[in-house]
Amino acid sequence: MKELVLTASDETLYTVLDAIKEELINKGCPEDVQTQILISAEEIYVNIAHYAYGGKPGEAVVQIEISGEPKTCTLKFADKGMKYNPLEKEDPDTTLSADERQIGGLGIFMVKNMMDRVDYEYKDGSNILTMSKKL
């Protein structure tokens, strides 16, 4: 398992995405699956960077593991910011036009639809979001 401990910010986003992509390439992950995993990772990481600490700097821990048969990529994102479970947010009504929809929620909706599994827990003062996808 690979673990990154970073200051959650837009500046460290590509460090996270590059590390994930390297692991996926090394395990022979198809490009279309790579794209879904990377989009999902970006959405979760950017939300931590922008919202977890109320606009102030804070730490994010990202764990990357590819294992099992069939091979599965599991990503775990942890922060000690404000307690927040994004999975409780109601899914947006995608039948409405962009002008008619409420702002927010589309990113986590995409993550839930692109990944095979997405779980959240609050443990020891940390938000922990774990998502996985078969390669």
C-alpha positions in Angstrom: 0.0 0.0 0.0 1.2 3.5 -0.9 0.4 6.3 1.5 0.7 10.1 0.9 0.5 12.6 3.7 0.1 16.1 2.3 -1.3 19.6 3.0 -4.7 19.4 1.2 -4.5 22.0 -1.5 -4.9 22.5 -5.2 -1.1 22.6 -5.4 -0.8 19.0 -4.1 -3.6 17.6 -6.2 -1.3 16.5 -9.0 1.0 14.7 -6.6 -2.0 12.6 -5.6 -3.2 12.0 -9.1 0.3 11.2 -10.4 0.8 8.6 -7.6 -2.5 6.9 -8.3 -1.9 6.9 -12.1 1.6 5.4 -11.6 0.1 2.5 -9.5 -2.7 1.9 -12.0 -0.3 1.8 -15.0 2.0 -0.5 -13.1 -0.9 -2.9 -12.6 -2.0 -2.8 -16.2 -5.2 -0.9 -15.6 -7.2 -0.1 -18.8 -7.3 3.6 -19.7 -11.0 4.0 -19.4 -11.0 2.6 -15.8 -7.9 4.8 -15.0 -10.0 7.9 -16.1 -12.9 7.0 -13.9 -10.7 6.4 -10.9 -8.7 9.6 -11.4 -11.8 11.7 -11.9 -13.3 10.3 -8.7 -10.0 10.8 -6.8 -9.8 14.4 -8.0 -13.3 15.1 -6.9 -12.8 13.8 -3.4 -9.4 15.4 -2.9 -10.5 18.8 -4.2 -13.5 18.7 -1.8 -11.1 18.0 1.1 -8.8 20.8 0.0 -11.6 23.4 -0.4 -14.0 22.5 2.4 -12.7 20.2 5.1 -10.8 22.9 7.0 -12.9 25.9 6.3 -10.5 27.4 3.8 -7.5 27.0 6.1 -4.6 24.6 5.5 -5.0 21.1 6.7 -3.6 17.6 6.3 -4.9 14.9 4.0 -3.9 11.3 4.0 -4.3 9.3 0.8 -3.8 5.5 0.7 -3.6 3.6 -2.6 -3.8 -0.1 -2.7 -4.2 -2.4 -5.7 -4.7 -6.1 -4.7 -6.9 -9.1 -5.0 -8.3 -11.2 -7.8 -9.8 -9.7 -9.8 -7.4 -6.7 -9.2 -9.2 -3.9 -7.3 -8.0 -0.4 -6.7 -8.9 0.9 -3.2 -8.4 4.5 -2.4 -8.8 5.9 1.1 -8.9 9.6 1.8 -8.7 10.9 5.4 -8.8 14.3 6.9 -9.3 15.8 10.4 -11.5 18.6 9.1 -15.1 19.3 9.9 -17.2 16.1 10.2 -19.0 15.6 6.9 -20.4 12.6 5.2 -20.8 13.4 1.5 -22.8 10.2 0.9 -25.7 11.7 2.9 -26.1 14.4 0.3 -29.2 13.8 -1.8 -28.4 12.9 -5.4 -29.1 15.7 -7.8 -32.1 15.4 -10.2 -30.1 15.0 -13.5 -33.4 15.2 -15.5 -33.4 18.9 -14.7 -31.4 21.4 -16.7 -28.3 22.9 -15.2 -30.2 26.2 -14.6 -33.0 24.3 -12.7 -30.7 22.1 -10.5 -29.5 23.2 -7.1 -25.7 23.9 -6.9 -23.6 21.1 -5.4 -23.8 17.3 -5.2 -23.0 16.5 -8.8 -19.4 15.5 -8.0 -20.1 12.9 -5.3 -23.0 11.7 -7.5 -20.4 11.0 -10.3 -18.1 9.3 -7.9 -20.8 7.0 -6.7 -21.7 6.1 -10.3 -18.1 5.6 -11.5 -16.7 3.6 -8.6 -17.9 0.1 -7.6 -18.1 1.0 -3.9 -17.9 4.2 -1.8 -18.0 4.1 2.0 -17.7 6.8 4.7 -16.9 6.6 8.3 -16.0 9.1 11.0 -13.4 7.6 13.3 -11.0 9.0 15.9 -11.7 12.6 14.8 -11.2 11.8 11.1 -13.4 11.8 8.0 -12.5 8.6 6.1 -13.9 8.0 2.6 -12.9 4.7 1.0 -13.7 3.9 -2.6 -12.9 1.0 -4.8 -13.1 -0.2 -8.4 -12.2 -3.4 -10.1 -9.6 -3.0 -12.7 
